[in-house]
Amino acid sequence: MSITTSPVSALPPMFSPRQGRLEAPLGKPSSEDAFMAEISKSPAQRMQEAILKSMGITPEEYENMPPEEKKAVDQKIADMMKQRMEEQQDTQPGMLVDQVV
């Protein structure tokens, strides 16, 4: 007497046979989704997030700021971005490199 199981029912619940990849548990983005979201950002967006992080501000905190406070933070970010670009140009003329990973 042999017991047969279908190959699909033997797979872990996180495996999607249609997509052929593991999916993250509900409520958590998969590492592939997180990677795709990160690489879809422009260099300016990544630089802005890095500057916010250096200021101790999370993206969620930034989004919940009142407009006048957000405007002040935006001005600081613009100043810091300009400074970083000028520093980069001073060290390697003609080169602008996104070093935030």
C-alpha positions in Angstrom: 0.0 0.0 0.0 1.5 3.3 -1.0 0.4 6.8 -0.2 0.7 9.3 -3.0 0.7 13.0 -2.5 0.6 15.6 -5.2 3.9 17.5 -5.6 2.1 20.8 -4.9 0.6 19.7 -1.6 4.1 18.6 -0.4 5.5 22.1 -0.9 5.9 24.5 2.0 3.0 27.0 2.2 5.2 29.9 1.2 6.1 28.4 -2.2 4.1 29.7 -5.1 4.0 27.2 -7.9 2.8 29.8 -10.4 5.6 32.2 -9.7 8.2 29.5 -8.9 9.7 31.5 -6.0 9.3 31.7 -2.3 7.0 34.4 -1.0 7.3 36.3 2.2 4.8 35.6 5.0 1.8 37.9 5.0 2.7 41.5 6.1 6.3 41.2 5.3 7.8 42.1 1.9 10.1 39.4 0.4 13.8 40.2 0.0 13.2 40.3 -3.8 10.4 42.9 -3.3 12.6 45.0 -1.0 15.5 44.8 -3.5 13.2 45.8 -6.4 11.8 48.7 -4.4 15.4 49.9 -3.6 16.7 49.7 -7.1 13.6 51.5 -8.5 14.6 54.6 -6.5 16.5 57.4 -8.2 20.0 58.3 -6.9 18.4 61.6 -5.6 15.8 59.6 -3.6 18.5 57.3 -2.1 20.6 60.4 -1.2 17.6 62.0 0.4 16.9 58.9 2.5 20.5 58.7 3.5 20.5 62.4 4.6 17.2 61.8 6.5 18.9 58.9 8.3 21.9 60.9 9.1 19.6 63.5 10.7 17.9 60.8 12.7 14.6 61.0 10.9 12.8 58.0 9.5 10.8 58.2 6.2 7.6 57.6 8.3 8.5 60.5 10.6 9.2 62.7 7.7 5.8 61.9 6.1 4.0 62.7 9.3 5.7 66.1 9.9 3.7 69.3 9.7 4.2 71.2 6.4 6.3 74.0 7.9 8.7 71.5 9.6 8.8 69.4 6.4 9.8 72.5 4.5 12.7 73.3 6.8 13.9 69.7 6.6 13.6 69.8 2.8 15.8 72.9 2.7 18.4 71.2 4.9 18.3 68.2 2.6 18.7 70.4 -0.5 21.7 72.2 1.1 23.3 68.9 2.1 22.8 67.4 -1.3 24.3 70.4 -3.0 27.2 70.3 -0.7 27.8 66.6 -1.4 27.6 67.1 -5.1 30.1 70.0 -4.9 32.5 67.9 -2.8 32.2 65.1 -5.3 32.9 67.4 -8.2 35.9 68.8 -6.3 37.4 65.4 -5.9 36.6 64.0 -9.4 35.7 66.6 -12.0 32.9 65.4 -14.2 31.9 62.5 -12.0 28.8 62.2 -9.9 28.6 58.8 -8.2 25.8 57.5 -6.1 27.6 55.8 -3.2 24.6 55.0 -1.1 23.7 51.3 -1.3 
